[in-house]
Amino acid sequence: MSRAPAPPASGASPVAFGDAVRTFARIGLESFGGPAGQIAVMHRVLVEERRWLSERRFLHALNYCMLLPGPEAQQLAIYSGWLLHGYRGGLVAGWLFVLPGFVTILALSIAYALYRDVGFVTALFFGLQAAVLAVVVEAVVRIGRRVLKRRLNVAIAAAAFIGISFLTLPFPAIVLGAGVFGLAVHRVAPRWLAVAAAEDADGEDAGVLADAARAQAPPTAARALRVGATWGALWLTPTLVLTLALGPANVWATIARFFSQAAVVTFGGAYAVLAYIAQRAVDSFGWLEPGEMLVGLSMAETTPGPLIMVVQFVGFLAAYRDPGAMPPLVAATLAAVLTTWVTFTPCFLWIFLGAPSIERLREIRALAAALGSITSAVVGAILNLAVWFSLHVVFEVVREERVAGVRLLVPDPGTLDPAALAIGVAALVAIFRFHLGMMRVLGGAAVAGVVYGLAFGV
């Protein structure tokens, strides 16, 4: 297997920019299955196939992205693009990661608004949902094998899973606790934890790529102020302009303000903030009808891109039902663009502002221990999402019960969906037994869903 090429003398990236663009476009098109699946896709392409990033550099970048608000998978794409080609690489990688999902969900949102009861569309989503279940499980296994290299790493992942699933602890608190625990263990018994910065499956570090990026963006105070001012303005200017021009109660201004606020509280992935968004969108603003949030979530779960793309569907329906003087579809489309902009633009701010400094700190073993511990906790968090998703795909009714302060998700056995279970199991066999690619598995599941739906109804 080929190695990363040697760096040119000028310090420029050894990877051609056009090659990077094509690769990140491919990643964007293949990024199904929520954050677990998306991170696994990037790992497979960037670390295993192209060998542009080493194992330890990839995990170091992932650790940092897990600490940030917003979709960690998109931020990891931005970080990886920045490592390869500085700012322009980060811009291309970040927006190519979002663009396929944006276009797909926009088309599905239009179809939903105009033809919400089309049986073919319902059956298609039915098959894809069951297959995505298998994709998420495969991603958890893949990442877990690479991250959980010590018993203590496994224990941290298990503790995080219990804390999120049963004790409903806030994810930021779990991240903080894991980081502090990693620092403490490093002081007394550093060998108990597998540390990404100290252990590389390949035995070497493709650091030439980061050296090129650091040369383009050294972590100086002047650069930090410039980046913060530029991206802060790009992010917040639409909100300020719409609020001043149309008034704070206008649907456009409300969309911009609400999703700008949501962008800074989305720690722990999309599921951590979806309950808040759904409650405000349905009860406070009246943008959606009860249950429509699940429709948007099914779109986001079965299309490429971050799960938080569900907010695009929310913004679309908000303007579609309150278009003002515009045609409803035009207003809704513009609102989808606005929602996407204020949701994802902050990700570029966090990465471009912090990545240069994080790269300089990469070899500090105490920091690596803290971030490695956080990565283990994140595996537990992703496993929680996989379990949540599995229950809601296979069972139509899942109740949440409390026993002695412990949350339990209890599926109703009478609502078991045999067809969804069968498609999910078949997808698991296809992935783990026959090692079929993601697109083939999703395509087969979509066909199975359509055939079943048209024959028996969904």
N, C-alpha and C positions, 0 to 999 in steps of 0.2 A: 504494500500500500504506500502511495506516494506521501512525501513529507511536505510541509510548508516550504515554499521557496525561500532562498536567502534574501535578505533585504538589500535593495540597491543602495549605493553609496550616498545618494542624495537624501535618504531617509523617507522617500516616498513609499507608499504601500506597494508591496510586491504583487498584489492582486489587482488586475485590471478593473477599472471602474465599471465598464460595461458588463463584465462578468459578474461583479457584485450586484448590479442592478437586476440582471436576469435571475440570479440566485435568490435574492430577496423577493422578487416577484413570485417565484416558485413557492417560497416559504409562505407568502401571503395566501396563495391559492390552496395550499395544503393544510393550513392551520385550522383544522377542525378539532372538536373535542374539549373546548374550554382551555384554561391555562395549563393544565397538565399535558394535554395533547399537543398544544402549541409549543410549549417549552421542549417537549420531546422531539417535535419536528425540527426545531432549530438545532437541537443537540445533534440529531442524526445528520443533518445537512452540513452544519458548520464545523462540527468536531469530528464526526466519523467519516463522512464522505469527502468533503472538501479539505478538511484538516487545516482550515484557516485559523482556528482557535484551539488552544490546548484544553484539556479537561479542566485543569485547575483555573485557567483564566475564565472559562465559561462559567464555572461555578462561582467564582469570585464576583463576576458581573451579576449573576442571578441573585446572590446574597444581597447585594446593594439594592437591586430592583425590588426585592421583597420588603425592604424597609420603607418604600415610598408609597404615597397614595396614588391610586390609579391602577390601570391594568399592567401587571408586572410583565406579561408576555410581550406587549408592545414596547415597553421600556427596555426589555432585554434586546429586542430587535434594534431599537435606536442605539443602544450601547454597543452592540456588535457592529453596526454600520459605522459608528463613530470610531471604533478601534481600527477599522479597515481604511476609512477615507475621511476622517474628521467630520466637520459639520455637514458637508454635503452627503457623506455616506449615512450619517444618522438621519438626515431629513428623508432621503430616499427609502431607507429601510423602514423607518417609522410609518410613513404614509402608505407605502406599498403593503405593509402589514394590515392597515385599516381599510384600504380602498376596495378589495374584493368583497369584504363583508358589507361595506357601505352600499355598494351598487346592488348587491343581492338583496339586502334587507329593504332597500328603497323600492326595488321592484316588487318584493313580496308585500310591502306595506301598501303600495298602490293596488295590488291585486286584492288584498284584504279589504281595503276601503271600498272597492267597487264590487268585488265578488267574494264576499267573506264566507259564503256557504258552498263553495265549489268542492265537490267530493274528491276530485283528483288531487287538489292541493293538500287537502286534509290527509289523504292516504299517503302522499309523498312524505309529509312530515312524520307520519306514524312510523314508516320504515326507517327513516334517517335517525329518529330519536333512539330507537332500539339499538342501531349500529353504533351510535356515538357512545353509548354505554360501554361497549367493548373497547372502543378507542381510548376512553378515559382509564379503564382498568389496565390496559396495556401500558399506558403512559405512567401510571403509578408504579407499576412493576419495574419499568425501565429506569425511572429516576431513582426509585428506592434502591435498586441494586448498586447504583453508582455513588449514592450519597451515604447510605447506612452501612458503613464499613466496620464499625465497632459496635459492641453491645450497648454502649452508652448512647450512641447515635440512635439506635433502635428504640431505646427507652425514652429518649427525648421525643421521638416521633410518636410513640404510643401515648405519652403524657399529653402532647399537643392534641392528638385525636380525641382523647377522653375529655380534655378541657373544653374543646370546641363542641363536640357532639353531645356530651352528657351534662356538662356543667355550664354550658353557654358562656364561657369566659370570652371577653372581647379579644379579637385577634391581636391588636396592638399590644395588649398586656402580655399575651403569650410570646410575641416576638421579643419584647423587652426582657421578659423573664428568661427566655432561652439565651439571649445575648449575655446577660449577667451571669447566668450559670456557666456558659462557655468560658468566660473570663476567669471565673473562680476555679473551674476544673483545670484550666491551663496553668494556673499558679501552683497547684498542688500535685497534679498528675497529668501532664500534657499528653501522654501516650494513650490515655483513655478515650480521647476523641480523635476521629479522623478529620484532619484539617485540609481543606481544599488547596490552600496555598502551599502546603508542605508535601502533599502527595499527588502525583500525577500518574494516571494509568499508563501514559506513554513514556514516562521517565524523562520528559523534557518539556520545555515551555516555549510555545510559539510567540515569544515576546516581541519579535521583530515587528509584528503588526501594531502592537500597542506603542512601541517606540515611535513609529511614524505618526500615530495620532497625537501622542504627547508633544511631539515637536511642533505640531500645528496649533496646539491649544495648551500652553503651559498654565498651571494653576496659579495665576497671579490675582491680586485684589482688583486690579484694573479690569482684567478679563472677566472676573466674576460680576463686577458692577455692569459692565457692558452687556453681558449675556442676560443678567437678570432684568435690566431695563428693556432690552429688545424683546425678549420673550414674554415678559410681564405685560408689555404694551400690546403685543400681538394677541395675547390671551384675553385681556380685560377691556380693551378698547371697544369691541362690539357691544359688550354689556353696558358700558357707560354711555355710548352713543345712543343705543336703543332706549335706555331708561330716560335720558334727557330729552330725546326727540319725541318719544311716544308716550311717556309717562310710566311710572312704576307699575301700574295695574294692567298695562297692555300685555297681551299674550306673548308677543315677541320678547319684550323686556323681561317678563317673568321667566320664560324659557331660558334666556341667556343667564339671568341671575341665579336661578335655581340650579342649573346644571354646572355653572361655575362653582357654586358652593359644594355641590356633590362631588366634584372632581378632587377636592382636597380632603374628603373624608372616606374615600373608598379604600381604606386599608383592608387587606385580607381578601381581595378579589371581589368580583361582582356580587356574589351571593351575600356578602357582608353588608352591602348597601341597598340591595334590591327591595328589602322590606320597607326601608325608609322611603325610597323613591315611589314604590307602589302606594304606600299610605298617602303621601302628599299628592300624587298624581290623581288618585281616585277620590279621596275624601276632602282634601283641601282645595284643589284646583278644579276638580270635576273634568279632567281631560280624558280619562278612560272610564269604561264601565267595569264593574267587578268581574274579574276573571280575564280581562284582556291583557293584563300584565303577563299572564302565563302564555298567551298567544305570542307576544313579543319575545318572551324568553325562549320559546320553542324555536322561533326564527333564529335567534342569536346562537342557540346551542347546536343547530344543525346547519349553520353556514360558516364559512371561514371568518377568522377574526376574533377579537376579544368578546367575551360574554357581555361586557358592559355596553356593547353595541345595541342592546335592548333599549337604551335611552333614546336612540334614534327613532325607534318606533313610537315611543311615548311623545317625543316632540312632534313627529309627523301627525299623529292623531290630534294633538292639542291644536295645531294650526288648521288642520283639515276641518275641525268642528267649530273653529272660530277664525275664519279666514279674513274677516274685515272686508275690504273692497276688492280683494284679489280672488281669482278663481280658486276653489278649494285645493285642487291638486298642486297648483303653483305655490300657494302659501305653504302647503304641507311639505313640499320638496325643499323650499328655502329653509323651513324650520328644521328639517332633517339635517341640512348642511350646517346650520347654526349650532344645533345641539352637538353634532359631531365635533365641530371646531372647538367649542368651549370645553368639551370633555377631554379631548386628546391633546390639544396644544400644551397644557401644563406638563405633559410627560416629557416633551422636548426641553422644557425649562429645567426640570429636575435632573435630567441626564447631562445636558450640556453644562449645567452649573456644577454638578458634583462629580461627574466621572473622572475628570483629570486628577482631582485630589484623591479620589478613591484608588486610582491606578498607582499613585505615588505611595499609598499606604498598603499596597497589596502584599508586600513581603513582611509586614509587621506580624509576627506570629500570634501575638495576643489578640489582635484584631481579627486575624484569620480564624482563630479558635472561636471567637464570638460569632462571626458570620457563619462558620461551619455548623455551630450549634443551632443557629437560626434556620439554616437550610434543612436540618433534620426536622425541626418543628414544622417547617413548611410542608414536608412530606406528609406529616400527620394531618395537616390542614387540607391538603389535596385529597387524601384518602377520605376525609369527612365529606368532601364534595362528591366524590365518587359514590359513596354509600347513599348520600341524599338523592343523588340523581338516579341511582339504580332503583331505589324504592319508589320514586315517583314515576318512573317509566313502566315498571312491571305492575304496579298496583294503582288503581284509579283513585283510591281513598287511602290517605296516610294521616293518622291522627297524631297530634303531639300531646303527650301526657306527662304529668309531673308526679314523681314518686320520691318523697323525702328530699325534695329540692333538685332531683336529677331529672333531666329531660329525656324522654324516650319517644322515638318515632315508631308508632305501632301501625303497621299496614293492616287493612281489613282483608282477611283471606278471601272473602266473597267477591272482592273486586279485582282479583288476580286476572291479568290479561294474558291468556296463553299464547296469543299470536306475538305480542311484544316480547314475551319471554323466549319464545322459539327463535325469533329473529335475532335477539340479543345473544343467545347461546350459540347460534350458527355463526354470528360474527366473531365471537370469542374463539371458536374452533378454527375459523378461517385465519385469524391473526396468530394464535399461539401454536396451532398444529400445522397449518399449511403455510404460515408466514406470508400471507397475501398482503399487498400494499393497501394503505389506507383508502385511496381513491377507489380501488376495486371493491373493497369491502363496503364502502358507503354506496357505491353504485349498485351493487347487488342487493343491498338492503332496501334502497329506494325502489328498485323494481319489485321486490317482494312485497313492500308496503302497498304499492299501487295495485298490484294483482290482488292482494288480499282485500284491500279497501273496496275495489270495484266489485269484487265477487261477493263479499259478505257485509260490507259497510264498516266504517270505523267510528 
